[in-house]
Amino acid sequence: MKTIYQAIIARLADQVPALKWTDMNIGQLDSAERPAVMLPCALISIKVTKAKSLTDTIQDCEAQVTVTLAFDVPERTSGNAPAVKRMEGLAVYDIIADTYAALQGWGTENFDSLSRTSQGEGTIKNGTFRYPVTFSVQFEDNTAN
């Protein structure tokens, strides 16, 4: 899985320059204070959801990759807000779209193409706006080989 993390981090750094921090998700956004990351950021988690043994030491794996994007709380987007403020508030969706575009259908020789399976509703916590985008991916794990 280390190979997948490294590839996704490099891909996002190359394709989504607006992201100031891209890392493995180890709970950086879960602290009681403001998170110790630069915003906007992308935090990546990978969960193997299914594995089938091909041999005693090689498995075909299906995984879920969740990219949690976090931003400073955007400007208000109400109809009463000035148009320029509404556009500033909606700018987070440009980064969300760029992240999706960078990863959808992209793969390497180490894993098949990523395919988006869900895109979450944004939440606000500890002064940050968080938005998860989840992809499925298949890969052959020969770590035990």
GROMACS elastic network, one bead per residue, 0.5 to 0.9 nm:
[ bonds ]
;  ai    aj funct       b0    kb
    1     4     6  0.51152   500
    1     5     6  0.63478   500
    1     6     6  0.86691   500
    1    46     6  0.75752   500
    1   141     6  0.82795   500
    2     5     6  0.51521   500
    2     6     6  0.61677   500
    2     7     6  0.85746   500
    3     6     6  0.52508   500
    3     7     6  0.61368   500
    3     8     6  0.86557   500
    3   110     6  0.74857   500
    3   111     6  0.89534   500
    4     7     6  0.51689   500
    4     8     6  0.61358   500
    4     9     6  0.85314   500
    4    46     6  0.85497   500
    4   108     6  0.89057   500
    4   110     6  0.76510   500
    4   111     6  0.73818   500
    5     8     6  0.53048   500
    5     9     6  0.60884   500
    5    10     6  0.85833   500
    5    23     6  0.83251   500
    5    24     6  0.70634   500
    5    44     6  0.73178   500
    5    45     6  0.81943   500
    5    46     6  0.79793   500
    6     9     6  0.51973   500
    6    10     6  0.61598   500
    6    11     6  0.85495   500
    7    10     6  0.51855   500
    7    11     6  0.60479   500
    7    12     6  0.86411   500
    7   107     6  0.88506   500
    7   108     6  0.81063   500
    8    12     6  0.60876   500
    8    13     6  0.84591   500
    8    44     6  0.82819   500
    8   103     6  0.78411   500
    9    12     6  0.53287   500
    9    13     6  0.61465   500
    9    14     6  0.86560   500
    9    22     6  0.60428   500
    9    23     6  0.67321   500
    9    24     6  0.84071   500
    9    42     6  0.86829   500
    9    44     6  0.82103   500
   10    13     6  0.50882   500
   10    14     6  0.61860   500
   10    15     6  0.85865   500
   10    22     6  0.87949   500
   11    14     6  0.51707   500
   11    15     6  0.59506   500
   11    16     6  0.80532   500
   11   102     6  0.71204   500
   11   103     6  0.77763   500
   12    15     6  0.50977   500
   12    16     6  0.52036   500
   12    17     6  0.75135   500
   12    19     6  0.78316   500
   12    22     6  0.75344   500
   12    42     6  0.84072   500
   12    99     6  0.69426   500
   12   102     6  0.67826   500
   12   103     6  0.79758   500
   13    16     6  0.57747   500
   13    17     6  0.58719   500
   13    18     6  0.86611   500
   13    19     6  0.72098   500
   13    20     6  0.85703   500
   13    21     6  0.86140   500
   13    22     6  0.73518   500
   14    17     6  0.64193   500
   14   102     6  0.89589   500
   15    18     6  0.89887   500
   15    98     6  0.75448   500
   15    99     6  0.77727   500
   15   101     6  0.87481   500
   15   102     6  0.59333   500
   16    19     6  0.59834   500
   16    95     6  0.71420   500
   16    98     6  0.61507   500
   16    99     6  0.63982   500
   16   102     6  0.73997   500
   17    20     6  0.74136   500
   18    40     6  0.72748   500
   18    41     6  0.87372   500
   18    95     6  0.69694   500
   19    22     6  0.69805   500
   19    38     6  0.85934   500
   19    39     6  0.71654   500
   19    40     6  0.52461   500
   19    41     6  0.52895   500
   19    42     6  0.69351   500
   19    69     6  0.88913   500
   19    95     6  0.77310   500
   20    37     6  0.85664   500
   20    38     6  0.57340   500
   20    39     6  0.58909   500
   20    40     6  0.56817   500
   20    41     6  0.56868   500
   20    42     6  0.83883   500
   21    37     6  0.65955   500
   21    38     6  0.55451   500
   21    39     6  0.66893   500
   21    40     6  0.68130   500
   21    42     6  0.63483   500
   21    43     6  0.81536   500
   22    40     6  0.89744   500
   22    41     6  0.56311   500
   22    43     6  0.58624   500
   22    44     6  0.77503   500
   23    26     6  0.85799   500
   23    41     6  0.81003   500
   23    42     6  0.65455   500
   23    43     6  0.50883   500
   23    44     6  0.62243   500
   24    27     6  0.89906   500
   24    42     6  0.84335   500
   24    43     6  0.53701   500
   24    45     6  0.61371   500
   24    46     6  0.88328   500
   25    28     6  0.66758   500
   25    29     6  0.85090   500
   25    42     6  0.84097   500
   25    45     6  0.53904   500
   25    46     6  0.89277   500
   25    67     6  0.85082   500
   25    68     6  0.81040   500
   26    29     6  0.84914   500
   26    30     6  0.89606   500
   26    43     6  0.81659   500
   26    44     6  0.86735   500
   26    45     6  0.81122   500
   27    30     6  0.51762   500
   27    31     6  0.74903   500
   27    43     6  0.88856   500
   28    31     6  0.66073   500
   28    35     6  0.58907   500
   28    36     6  0.67492   500
   28    37     6  0.72890   500
   28    43     6  0.83444   500
   29    32     6  0.85906   500
   29    33     6  0.88142   500
   29    34     6  0.77362   500
   29    35     6  0.52065   500
   29    36     6  0.79860   500
   29    37     6  0.83389   500
   29    43     6  0.89982   500
   29    70     6  0.83352   500
   29   125     6  0.85069   500
   29   126     6  0.81962   500
   29   128     6  0.84443   500
   29   130     6  0.88237   500
   30    33     6  0.84248   500
   30    34     6  0.89907   500
   30    35     6  0.74624   500
   30   125     6  0.88180   500
   30   126     6  0.86001   500
   31    34     6  0.70753   500
   31    35     6  0.63781   500
   31    36     6  0.87927   500
   31   126     6  0.82124   500
   32    35     6  0.81640   500
   32   126     6  0.69338   500
   33    36     6  0.85460   500
   33   126     6  0.62896   500
   33   127     6  0.87236   500
   34    37     6  0.86541   500
   34   125     6  0.88980   500
   34   126     6  0.55310   500
   34   127     6  0.65230   500
   34   128     6  0.77484   500
   35    38     6  0.82941   500
   35   126     6  0.77064   500
   35   127     6  0.87824   500
   35   128     6  0.82919   500
   37    40     6  0.84793   500
   37    41     6  0.71902   500
   38    41     6  0.63294   500
   38    71     6  0.89142   500
   39    42     6  0.86267   500
   39    69     6  0.89741   500
   39    70     6  0.65183   500
   39    71     6  0.53261   500
   39    72     6  0.64738   500
   39   128     6  0.86639   500
   40    69     6  0.70531   500
   40    70     6  0.54849   500
   40    72     6  0.69700   500
   40    92     6  0.86390   500
   40    95     6  0.86558   500
   41    68     6  0.80651   500
   41    69     6  0.56119   500
   41    70     6  0.52945   500
   41    71     6  0.67571   500
   42    67     6  0.60377   500
   42    68     6  0.55338   500
   42    70     6  0.65039   500
   42    99     6  0.89145   500
   43    66     6  0.80112   500
   43    67     6  0.55559   500
   43    68     6  0.50995   500
   43    69     6  0.64491   500
   43    70     6  0.81131   500
   44    65     6  0.69388   500
   44    66     6  0.57053   500
   44    68     6  0.63974   500
   44    69     6  0.88395   500
   45    64     6  0.80962   500
   45    65     6  0.57335   500
   45    66     6  0.52533   500
   45    67     6  0.66363   500
   45    68     6  0.82259   500
   46    63     6  0.66290   500
   46    64     6  0.56609   500
   46    66     6  0.64565   500
   46    67     6  0.89276   500
   47    62     6  0.86404   500
   47    63     6  0.54077   500
   47    64     6  0.51728   500
   47    65     6  0.65736   500
   47    66     6  0.84587   500
   48    51     6  0.72054   500
   48    61     6  0.66243   500
   48    62     6  0.58683   500
   48    64     6  0.63327   500
   48    65     6  0.87938   500
   49    61     6  0.76422   500
   49    62     6  0.57428   500
   49    63     6  0.51787   500
   49    64     6  0.66287   500
   50    60     6  0.83493   500
   50    61     6  0.57399   500
   50    62     6  0.50879   500
   50    63     6  0.68890   500
   51    59     6  0.61182   500
   51    60     6  0.56494   500
   51    62     6  0.63114   500
   51    63     6  0.87015   500
   52    58     6  0.86359   500
   52    59     6  0.53392   500
   52    60     6  0.52077   500
   52    61     6  0.64619   500
   52    62     6  0.88558   500
   53    56     6  0.66425   500
   53    57     6  0.75406   500
   53    58     6  0.60470   500
   53    60     6  0.63169   500
   53    61     6  0.86844   500
   54    57     6  0.77334   500
   54    58     6  0.55029   500
   54    59     6  0.52110   500
   54    60     6  0.65571   500
   55    58     6  0.51167   500
   55    59     6  0.69029   500
   56    59     6  0.81110   500
   56   144     6  0.85370   500
   56   145     6  0.83664   500
   57   141     6  0.84521   500
   57   142     6  0.63549   500
   57   143     6  0.76029   500
   57   144     6  0.50225   500
   58   140     6  0.70119   500
   58   141     6  0.57222   500
   58   143     6  0.74145   500
   58   144     6  0.67591   500
   58   145     6  0.64107   500
   59   139     6  0.84870   500
   59   140     6  0.57486   500
   59   141     6  0.51818   500
   59   142     6  0.66004   500
   59   143     6  0.90000   500
   60   138     6  0.73301   500
   60   139     6  0.60586   500
   60   141     6  0.62445   500
   60   142     6  0.88116   500
   61   137     6  0.83178   500
   61   138     6  0.55638   500
   61   139     6  0.53471   500
   61   140     6  0.59154   500
   61   141     6  0.66843   500
   62   136     6  0.71522   500
   62   137     6  0.58376   500
   62   139     6  0.66387   500
   62   140     6  0.88251   500
   63   135     6  0.83444   500
   63   136     6  0.57203   500
   63   137     6  0.52973   500
   63   138     6  0.61427   500
   63   139     6  0.79927   500
   64   117     6  0.87529   500
   64   134     6  0.67571   500
   64   135     6  0.57621   500
   64   137     6  0.64258   500
   64   138     6  0.88969   500
   65   114     6  0.84631   500
   65   133     6  0.83382   500
   65   134     6  0.56086   500
   65   135     6  0.50776   500
   65   136     6  0.61119   500
   65   137     6  0.73123   500
   66   132     6  0.64472   500
   66   133     6  0.57026   500
   66   135     6  0.63171   500
   66   136     6  0.87524   500
   67    99     6  0.86348   500
   67   131     6  0.82949   500
   67   132     6  0.56443   500
   67   133     6  0.52538   500
   67   134     6  0.62434   500
   67   135     6  0.82364   500
   68   130     6  0.65896   500
   68   131     6  0.55696   500
   68   133     6  0.62888   500
   68   134     6  0.83781   500
   69    95     6  0.85965   500
   69    96     6  0.74073   500
   69    99     6  0.88716   500
   69   129     6  0.81367   500
   69   130     6  0.56177   500
   69   131     6  0.50801   500
   69   132     6  0.60261   500
   69   133     6  0.78184   500
   70    73     6  0.88484   500
   70   128     6  0.62066   500
   70   129     6  0.54717   500
   70   131     6  0.63521   500
   70   132     6  0.86407   500
   71    74     6  0.74588   500
   71    92     6  0.72822   500
   71   127     6  0.87093   500
   71   128     6  0.54709   500
   71   129     6  0.50820   500
   71   130     6  0.65354   500
   71   131     6  0.86048   500
   72   127     6  0.65814   500
   72   129     6  0.60432   500
   72   130     6  0.89621   500
   73    76     6  0.89769   500
   73    89     6  0.83303   500
   73   124     6  0.71693   500
   73   127     6  0.60983   500
   73   128     6  0.51630   500
   73   129     6  0.50801   500
   73   130     6  0.88491   500
   74    77     6  0.83640   500
   74    88     6  0.71698   500
   74    90     6  0.72890   500
   74    91     6  0.80569   500
   74    92     6  0.73257   500
   74   128     6  0.86583   500
   74   129     6  0.73041   500
   75    85     6  0.61523   500
   75    86     6  0.67277   500
   75    87     6  0.84245   500
   75    88     6  0.61704   500
   75    90     6  0.78269   500
   76    81     6  0.67443   500
   76    85     6  0.69039   500
   76    86     6  0.62311   500
   76    88     6  0.84990   500
   76    89     6  0.58175   500
   76    90     6  0.86933   500
   77    80     6  0.80528   500
   77    81     6  0.62402   500
   77    82     6  0.85964   500
   77    83     6  0.84655   500
   77    85     6  0.70184   500
   77    87     6  0.75188   500
   77    88     6  0.83533   500
   77    89     6  0.57595   500
   77    90     6  0.70524   500
   78    81     6  0.53532   500
   78    82     6  0.86615   500
   78    86     6  0.70047   500
   79    82     6  0.79117   500
   79    83     6  0.82855   500
   79    86     6  0.79613   500
   80    83     6  0.85992   500
   81    84     6  0.82028   500
   81    85     6  0.63047   500
   81    86     6  0.61439   500
   82    85     6  0.53419   500
   82    86     6  0.63198   500
   82    87     6  0.88216   500
   83    86     6  0.50005   500
   83    87     6  0.62329   500
   83    88     6  0.86600   500
   84    87     6  0.51757   500
   84    88     6  0.62834   500
   84    89     6  0.87037   500
   85    89     6  0.61672   500
   85    90     6  0.86619   500
   86    89     6  0.50693   500
   86    90     6  0.62612   500
   86    91     6  0.87100   500
   87    90     6  0.50642   500
   87    91     6  0.61379   500
   88    91     6  0.52042   500
   88    92     6  0.80591   500
   89    92     6  0.68738   500
   89    93     6  0.87863   500
   90    93     6  0.57155   500
   90    94     6  0.76440   500
   91    94     6  0.53534   500
   91    95     6  0.72569   500
   92    95     6  0.54093   500
   92    96     6  0.63871   500
   92    97     6  0.87457   500
   93    97     6  0.59386   500
   93    98     6  0.83707   500
   94    97     6  0.51060   500
   94    98     6  0.60741   500
   94    99     6  0.85677   500
   95    99     6  0.60408   500
   95   100     6  0.85717   500
   96    99     6  0.51751   500
   96   100     6  0.63217   500
   96   101     6  0.86698   500
   96   131     6  0.80284   500
   96   133     6  0.81707   500
   97   100     6  0.51261   500
   97   101     6  0.60873   500
   97   102     6  0.85544   500
   98   101     6  0.50200   500
   98   102     6  0.60343   500
   98   103     6  0.87156   500
   99   102     6  0.51286   500
   99   103     6  0.63807   500
   99   104     6  0.84749   500
   99   133     6  0.85805   500
  100   103     6  0.54115   500
  100   104     6  0.56965   500
  100   116     6  0.77075   500
  100   133     6  0.75502   500
  101   104     6  0.55559   500
  101   105     6  0.83850   500
  101   106     6  0.89929   500
  102   105     6  0.83616   500
  102   106     6  0.72609   500
  103   106     6  0.52551   500
  103   107     6  0.79807   500
  103   113     6  0.82809   500
  103   114     6  0.62732   500
  103   115     6  0.78345   500
  103   116     6  0.83460   500
  103   135     6  0.84114   500
  104   107     6  0.87190   500
  104   113     6  0.73563   500
  104   114     6  0.54565   500
  104   115     6  0.53565   500
  104   116     6  0.62495   500
  104   135     6  0.78900   500
  105   112     6  0.86139   500
  105   114     6  0.51921   500
  105   115     6  0.59051   500
  105   116     6  0.85577   500
  106   112     6  0.77595   500
  106   114     6  0.56047   500
  106   115     6  0.82014   500
  107   110     6  0.77047   500
  107   111     6  0.57806   500
  107   112     6  0.50552   500
  107   114     6  0.61529   500
  107   137     6  0.86274   500
  108   111     6  0.54227   500
  108   112     6  0.65244   500
  108   113     6  0.73238   500
  109   112     6  0.74193   500
  110   139     6  0.66960   500
  110   140     6  0.76411   500
  111   114     6  0.84015   500
  111   137     6  0.70648   500
  111   138     6  0.60407   500
  111   140     6  0.72626   500
  112   137     6  0.60291   500
  112   138     6  0.54380   500
  112   139     6  0.61377   500
  113   136     6  0.85171   500
  113   137     6  0.63845   500
  113   138     6  0.77688   500
  114   135     6  0.58499   500
  114   136     6  0.57302   500
  114   137     6  0.50293   500
  114   138     6  0.80931   500
  115   134     6  0.83663   500
  115   135     6  0.50421   500
  115   136     6  0.52946   500
  115   137     6  0.66805   500
  116   119     6  0.76188   500
  116   133     6  0.73294   500
  116   134     6  0.57188   500
  116   136     6  0.63172   500
  117   133     6  0.81389   500
  117   134     6  0.57274   500
  117   135     6  0.51961   500
  117   136     6  0.63647   500
  118   132     6  0.83711   500
  118   133     6  0.61321   500
  118   134     6  0.52039   500
  118   135     6  0.70173   500
  119   131     6  0.78304   500
  119   132     6  0.59911   500
  119   134     6  0.60465   500
  119   135     6  0.88017   500
  120   123     6  0.89991   500
  120   131     6  0.60490   500
  120   132     6  0.51390   500
  120   133     6  0.61591   500
  120   134     6  0.80927   500
  121   130     6  0.84645   500
  121   131     6  0.63010   500
  121   132     6  0.74562   500
  122   129     6  0.64355   500
  122   130     6  0.53416   500
  122   132     6  0.74099   500
  123   128     6  0.81597   500
  123   129     6  0.56192   500
  123   130     6  0.52883   500
  123   131     6  0.67346   500
  124   127     6  0.66255   500
  124   128     6  0.54871   500
  124   130     6  0.62027   500
  125   128     6  0.54648   500
  125   129     6  0.66997   500
  125   130     6  0.77277   500
  126   129     6  0.85911   500
  141   144     6  0.78377   500
  141   145     6  0.87241   500
  142   145     6  0.51581   500
